[in-house]
Amino acid sequence: MYKDFHYNIITQTCSLIKIKIKLIKHLELKAILSFVISILDQV
């Protein structure tokens, strides 16, 4: 029982980390795109 509980916490933490990584990558892509667009606008 305790082992399963511990395993559930680990899997939930892993899935949360994966979601955070996806969000961070998405935000980074948006930031890079807007940065590139601003550079292109200045040229």
C-alpha positions in Angstrom: 0.0 0.0 0.0 2.7 2.5 1.0 4.8 1.5 -1.9 1.9 2.1 -4.4 1.2 5.5 -2.7 4.9 6.5 -3.1 4.9 5.3 -6.7 1.7 7.4 -7.4 3.4 10.5 -6.0 6.5 9.9 -8.3 4.4 9.4 -11.4 2.3 12.5 -10.7 5.4 14.6 -10.1 6.9 13.3 -13.4 3.7 14.2 -15.3 3.7 17.6 -13.7 7.3 18.2 -14.7 6.5 17.1 -18.3 3.6 19.5 -18.5 5.8 22.3 -17.1 8.5 21.5 -19.7 5.9 21.6 -22.5 4.6 25.0 -21.2 8.1 26.4 -20.9 9.0 25.2 -24.4 5.8 26.8 -25.7 6.5 30.1 -24.0 10.2 30.0 -25.2 9.0 29.5 -28.8 6.6 32.4 -28.5 9.3 34.6 -27.1 11.8 33.6 -29.8 9.2 34.2 -32.5 8.2 37.6 -31.2 11.9 38.5 -30.9 12.6 37.5 -34.5 9.5 39.4 -35.7 10.6 42.5 -33.8 14.1 42.3 -35.4 12.6 41.8 -38.9 10.3 44.8 -38.3 13.3 47.0 -37.5 15.2 46.1 -40.6 
